[in-house]
């Protein structure tokens, strides 16, 4: 059942269970999808029995999730990507559940090939303060360091639908905008100079072979570790929270979404997120000139997404030739 929907010329969003909406989408109609699935009960988002986060066991969760992946395989165009934002799941007894391995197996059963991945760095103290993870407490260095653990980073698993991509994703002038905090790290400044100098020299460059700015952006994006994602570069979400989801932490950062949008889709193409939350992936898609489709079960998140999407067309409207490439303005 679709409780509510908002259809515009740049996006379509639904307040519904994604498994009600996905079967209505045509075969091979999606160019890119990006989403964070519920992490098998690590966070609780609502009290709805339709909510994946309320499954009684990991086995039940995976069975439900596989129905979704089957639909994602059906609607994704051949040769195109679906990107899953996930992590390893802490369990009782100081153990980790290898969630990504299950995601991999299920996608391979439904027409996808494992193509690539990225790891998003997290600052250990910030994670320790937010999650109160025992393994990140310094006291264990003194008492028994076999009980210490890393600050688990986020993982982007990138899958490609089997088949030949009929429409290449092109960048005739190379990359023109950087999403992140540090476009040129200190160890590369001797090769490229600082970011301001690159912008001044190459902002109007028409030849991607000569565009050193685009080349450094690609060099940063092609790194398996994304270490300058701005953790607070997110849409407003606190108004969308209620007593049912007190464990929910944070929407996906716009830097992550923007990079995926720019690398794996063309302007005008269709981008899907089956777990829309407060609208981050749809917001990223529309602001980059794509058509966004978002599905969200929780009413308060859906309403917050509507608010967030009201200003989407003005996101880069203030950019001009001087500020378009300024990472601090993005």
C-alpha positions in Angstrom: 0.0 0.0 0.0 1.3 3.5 -0.9 0.3 5.8 1.9 1.4 9.0 0.1 3.5 10.1 -2.9 4.9 13.2 -4.4 5.6 13.2 -8.2 7.4 16.1 -9.8 9.3 16.6 -13.0 12.6 15.9 -11.3 11.7 13.2 -8.7 9.1 10.8 -7.5 9.0 9.9 -3.8 6.7 7.4 -2.0 5.7 6.9 1.6 5.4 3.1 1.4 7.1 -0.2 1.9 9.7 -0.5 -0.9 8.4 -4.0 -1.7 5.1 -2.5 -2.7 6.6 0.1 -5.0 9.5 -1.8 -6.6 7.3 -4.4 -8.4 5.5 -1.5 -10.2 8.7 -0.2 -11.8 9.4 -1.4 -15.3 12.2 -4.0 -16.1 15.6 -2.4 -16.8 14.4 1.1 -16.0 17.0 2.2 -13.4 20.4 3.6 -14.3 21.9 3.7 -10.8 20.8 2.8 -7.3 22.4 3.8 -4.0 21.1 3.0 -0.5 21.9 2.0 3.0 19.9 -1.2 4.0 18.8 -1.6 7.6 21.8 -3.2 9.3 20.1 -6.4 10.6 18.7 -4.7 13.8 21.8 -2.7 14.6 19.6 0.4 14.3 15.8 0.5 14.9 13.9 2.8 12.6 10.2 2.2 13.3 7.8 -0.2 15.0 6.3 -1.3 11.7 6.3 -5.1 11.0 7.2 -4.2 7.4 10.5 -2.7 8.6 13.5 -4.8 7.9 15.1 -3.6 11.1 12.5 -5.4 13.1 13.2 -8.9 11.9 13.6 -11.5 14.7 16.8 -13.0 13.5 19.6 -12.4 11.0 18.3 -15.3 9.0 14.9 -13.7 8.7 16.4 -10.3 7.9 18.5 -11.8 5.0 15.5 -13.7 3.6 13.6 -10.4 3.5 16.5 -8.5 2.1 17.0 -11.0 -0.7 13.4 -10.3 -2.0 14.5 -6.7 -2.4 17.8 -7.6 -4.2 15.8 -9.8 -6.6 13.7 -6.7 -7.5 16.8 -4.5 -7.8 18.2 -7.0 -10.3 15.1 -6.8 -12.3 14.8 -3.0 -12.5 18.5 -2.3 -13.1 19.7 -1.8 -16.6 22.4 -4.2 -17.9 25.9 -2.9 -17.2 24.8 -0.4 -14.6 25.5 -0.2 -10.9 23.8 -0.6 -7.6 25.8 0.7 -4.6 25.2 -0.7 -1.1 26.4 1.3 1.9 27.1 -1.1 4.7 29.5 -2.1 7.5 30.4 -5.1 9.6 28.0 -5.6 12.5 29.2 -5.8 16.2 27.6 -8.6 18.1 27.6 -9.6 21.8 30.7 -11.3 23.0 33.1 -8.9 21.2 32.4 -10.5 17.8 31.7 -9.1 14.4 29.1 -10.4 11.9 30.5 -10.1 8.3 27.4 -8.5 6.8 29.2 -7.6 3.4 29.8 -11.3 2.6 26.0 -12.0 2.7 25.3 -8.9 0.6 27.8 -10.2 -2.0 26.3 -13.7 -2.1 22.8 -12.5 -2.5 23.7 -10.0 -5.3 25.5 -12.7 -7.2 22.4 -14.9 -7.1 20.4 -12.2 -8.7 22.3 -11.1 -11.8 25.0 -8.8 -10.3 28.8 -9.0 -10.4 30.9 -7.6 -7.6 32.7 -4.7 -9.3 34.4 -2.5 -6.7 34.3 -1.2 -3.2 35.4 1.9 -1.1 36.1 2.2 2.6 35.1 5.4 4.4 37.4 6.3 7.2 36.0 7.2 10.6 37.8 9.1 13.4 38.2 6.6 16.3 37.5 9.0 19.2 34.4 10.3 17.5 33.1 6.7 16.9 34.0 5.8 20.5 32.0 8.8 21.9 29.0 8.1 19.6 28.8 4.4 20.0 30.5 3.7 23.4 32.2 0.8 21.8 34.2 -1.1 24.4 36.9 -2.0 22.0 37.7 1.7 21.4 38.2 2.6 25.0 41.9 3.3 25.9 41.6 1.4 29.2 41.9 -1.8 27.2 45.3 -0.8 26.0 46.4 -1.0 29.6 44.3 -4.0 30.7 44.3 -6.3 27.7 44.8 -4.9 24.2 43.5 -8.1 22.6 40.1 -6.6 23.3 40.8 -3.4 21.4 39.2 -2.9 17.9 39.3 -0.5 15.0 36.7 2.2 14.5 34.7 0.4 11.9 34.5 2.3 8.7 31.6 2.3 6.3 31.9 0.2 3.2 30.5 0.9 -0.3 29.9 -2.3 -2.2 29.6 -1.6 -5.9 27.8 -4.2 -8.0 27.3 -4.1 -11.8 24.3 -5.8 -13.4 25.5 -8.4 -15.9 25.3 -7.5 -19.5 26.5 -4.7 -21.8 26.0 -1.1 -20.8 24.3 0.6 -23.7 24.9 4.2 -22.7 28.4 5.0 -21.5 28.8 7.4 -18.6 30.8 10.2 -20.0 32.6 13.3 -18.8 33.7 15.2 -21.9 35.6 17.8 -19.9 36.5 15.5 -17.0 35.3 16.0 -13.5 34.3 19.6 -12.7 33.3 19.5 -9.0 35.0 17.9 -5.9 32.9 16.5 -3.1 35.0 16.3 0.0 37.2 18.2 2.5 40.7 17.9 1.0 41.0 17.9 -2.8 44.8 18.0 -2.7 46.4 16.3 0.3 49.8 17.6 1.4 51.7 14.6 -0.1 50.5 15.6 -3.6 50.9 19.3 -3.5 54.5 19.1 -4.9 52.9 17.5 -8.0 49.8 19.5 -8.4 50.1 22.7 -6.3 47.3 23.7 -4.1 43.6 23.5 -4.9 43.1 27.2 -5.5 45.9 27.2 -8.1 44.4 24.2 -9.9 41.0 25.9 -10.0 42.3 29.1 -11.4 44.3 27.3 -14.1 41.8 24.6 -15.2 38.3 25.8 -14.4 37.6 26.6 -18.0 39.7 23.8 -19.5 38.0 22.1 -22.4 40.4 19.2 -22.9 40.3 16.5 -20.2 43.8 15.3 -21.3 45.2 18.6 -20.1 42.9 19.1 -17.1 45.1 18.4 -14.1 42.2 19.4 -11.8 40.0 16.6 -13.1 42.9 14.2 -12.9 43.5 14.9 -9.2 39.8 14.6 -8.5 39.8 11.2 -10.2 43.0 10.2 -8.3 41.2 11.0 -5.0 37.9 9.2 -6.0 39.8 6.2 -7.3 41.4 5.6 -3.9 40.0 2.6 -2.1 40.0 4.7 1.2 37.9 7.9 1.2 39.5 9.7 4.1 38.0 13.2 3.7 34.3 12.6 3.7 32.7 15.4 5.8 30.7 13.5 8.4 28.4 16.4 9.0 27.7 17.2 5.4 24.2 15.7 5.6 20.6 16.8 5.2 18.5 17.9 8.1 17.2 14.8 9.9 16.6 15.5 13.6 13.0 16.6 13.0 12.4 13.3 11.3 13.3 11.3 14.3 10.7 10.0 16.8 10.5 7.6 19.8 10.5 4.6 17.5 14.0 5.1 16.2 16.1 6.4 19.1 19.0 4.3 17.9 19.1 5.8 14.4 22.3 7.8 14.0 22.9 9.6 10.8 21.9 9.9 7.1 24.4 9.1 4.4 26.8 11.9 3.8 26.2 14.0 0.7 29.9 13.7 -0.3 29.5 10.0 -0.7 26.3 10.4 -2.7 27.8 13.1 -4.9 30.8 11.1 -5.8 28.7 8.1 -6.8 26.3 10.2 -8.7 29.1 11.9 -10.7 31.1 8.7 -11.4 28.3 6.3 -12.3 25.4 8.2 -13.9 24.8 10.7 -16.6 22.6 13.8 -16.4 19.0 13.0 -17.1 19.3 9.4 -15.9 17.1 7.7 -13.3 18.5 7.0 -9.8 16.7 4.9 -7.2 16.9 4.5 -3.5 14.6 2.0 -1.9 15.4 3.2 1.7 15.1 7.0 1.2 15.2 8.1 4.8 15.2 11.9 4.8 15.8 12.2 1.1 19.6 12.3 0.8 20.1 10.1 -2.3 17.2 11.8 -4.1 18.6 15.2 -3.2 22.0 14.3 -4.5 20.5 12.9 -7.7 18.3 15.9 -8.5 21.0 18.5 -7.7 23.2 16.7 -10.2 20.6 16.8 -12.9 19.3 13.2 -12.5 15.7 12.0 -11.9 15.4 10.6 -8.4 13.1 7.9 -7.2 12.9 7.4 -3.4 10.8 5.0 -1.3 10.5 5.4 2.5 8.3 3.4 4.9 8.5 5.8 7.9 6.1 8.7 7.7 8.2 11.1 9.7 11.3 10.5 7.5 9.1 10.9 4.3 7.8 14.3 5.6 11.3 15.4 6.3 12.4 14.4 2.8 9.7 16.6 1.4 11.1 19.5 3.4 14.7 18.8 2.4 13.8 18.5 -1.3 12.1 21.9 -1.5 15.4 23.6 -1.9 17.2 21.0 -4.0 17.1 23.1 -7.2 19.0 25.9 -5.5 21.7 23.7 -4.2 24.3 24.8 -6.8 22.4 27.7 -8.2 24.7 30.3 -6.5 27.8 28.7 -8.1 29.5 30.8 -10.8 32.7 30.3 -12.7 34.7 31.4 -9.6 33.0 29.3 -7.0 31.9 26.2 -8.9 35.1 24.4 -8.1 35.6 25.7 -4.6 35.3 22.6 -2.3 34.4 24.8 0.6 31.3 26.0 -1.2 30.0 22.5 -2.0 
